[in-house]
Amino acid sequence: MFRWNPVYRSLGIGYCFDEPAWGKGYATEAVRAMLHWAYETLDLNRIEAELDTRNQASARVLEKLGFEREGIRREDCIVSGEVSDSWIYGLLRRDWKTDPGAVVVSSAA
């Protein structure tokens, strides 16, 4: 999922994997490829993600890729009938480290 704001050169991302795919590195691989594409193709300054504070695995994915936890939204969502908080993570262009092992997604047809 993407929420792109070309005026502010920012992008909000989201992802969801079915349980059999958890712990296999798919989220890290997908987000890494998206970062490369988004920063190189869209010339962004900022990418952010919001996640349930109980989702430690997703937090590790973002932190591994250089995102920083910037804040919390208290009781902003309901997950499985339970009120929950969300963490806000952000990654600025100047803090993004290109990864030579990243999958490069070409915008050329």
C-alpha positions as MATLAB code, in Angstrom:
seq = 'MFRWNPVYRSLGIGYCFDEPAWGKGYATEAVRAMLHWAYETLDLNRIEAELDTRNQASARVLEKLGFEREGIRREDCIVSGEVSDSWIYGLLRRDWKTDPGAVVVSSAA';
ca = [
       0.000    0.000    0.000;
       1.245    3.484   -0.834;
       0.056    6.965    0.095;
       2.098    9.289   -2.117;
       2.179   13.055   -1.637;
       4.167   14.531   -4.552;
       3.918   18.074   -3.137;
       5.734   17.080    0.080;
       7.858   14.417   -1.702;
       6.705   11.843    0.848;
       5.254    8.372    0.791;
       3.399    6.335    3.390;
       3.820    2.573    3.058;
       2.045   -0.429    4.452;
       2.266   -4.174    3.977;
       0.542   -7.290    5.213;
       1.634  -10.909    4.810;
      -0.330  -14.059    5.533;
       0.996  -16.031    8.513;
       2.713  -18.799    6.458;
       4.984  -16.085    4.979;
       6.079  -14.655    8.350;
       9.744  -14.882    9.306;
      11.007  -15.684    5.820;
      12.405  -12.251    4.942;
       9.724  -11.396    2.378;
       8.762   -8.112    4.057;
      12.389   -6.987    4.307;
      13.022   -7.862    0.666;
       9.843   -6.141   -0.538;
      10.379   -2.961    1.491;
      14.062   -2.782    0.471;
      13.113   -2.957   -3.224;
      10.344   -0.400   -2.700;
      12.751    2.007   -0.973;
      15.175    1.853   -3.867;
      12.379    2.367   -6.412;
      10.676    5.154   -4.464;
      13.789    7.193   -3.684;
      15.279    6.775   -7.165;
      12.118    7.044   -9.290;
       9.882    9.399   -7.302;
      12.724   11.560   -5.896;
      11.224   11.414   -2.417;
      12.502   13.093    0.716;
      10.624   10.960    3.260;
       9.007    7.548    3.572;
       6.954    6.644    6.617;
       5.155    3.620    8.001;
       2.654    3.129   10.807;
       2.242   -0.167   12.638;
       0.536   -1.719   15.620;
       2.812   -1.508   18.673;
       2.278   -5.236   19.257;
       3.855   -6.064   15.877;
       7.496   -6.436   16.952;
       8.469   -8.344   13.787;
       7.375   -5.491   11.551;
       9.207   -2.993   13.754;
      12.405   -5.072   13.305;
      11.947   -5.042    9.522;
      11.732   -1.254    9.437;
      14.614   -0.726   11.867;
      16.821   -3.138    9.897;
      16.231   -0.968    6.819;
      17.135    2.272    8.603;
      13.741    3.610    9.682;
      13.593    5.436   13.004;
      10.698    5.278   15.431;
       9.458    8.856   15.610;
       6.362    8.690   17.726;
       3.218    6.965   18.850;
      -0.458    7.425   18.111;
      -2.361    6.389   21.203;
      -5.415    4.174   20.815;
      -5.766    5.086   17.146;
      -7.000    1.753   15.790;
      -8.936   -1.360   16.640;
      -7.296   -4.691   15.795;
      -9.273   -7.905   16.321;
     -11.758   -5.967   18.440;
      -9.040   -4.559   20.709;
      -8.036   -0.881   20.925;
      -4.371   -0.497   20.056;
      -1.623    2.097   19.736;
       0.479    2.640   16.597;
       4.137    3.493   16.169;
       5.160    5.967   13.477;
       8.436    5.211   11.684;
      10.207    7.468    9.206;
      13.178    7.274    6.863;
      14.624   10.437    5.320;
      16.484   10.410    2.015;
      19.652   11.686    3.713;
      19.570    8.714    6.133;
      18.804    6.098    3.468;
      21.702    3.809    2.703;
      21.462    2.207   -0.710;
      21.987   -1.496   -0.439;
      24.082   -3.066   -3.201;
      22.208   -6.334   -2.647;
      18.827   -4.704   -3.167;
      16.566   -5.794   -5.962;
      16.461   -2.934   -8.461;
      13.054   -2.336   -9.962;
      13.239   -0.673  -13.350;
      10.600    1.858  -14.357;
      11.458    1.309  -18.044;
       8.995   -0.759  -20.021;
];
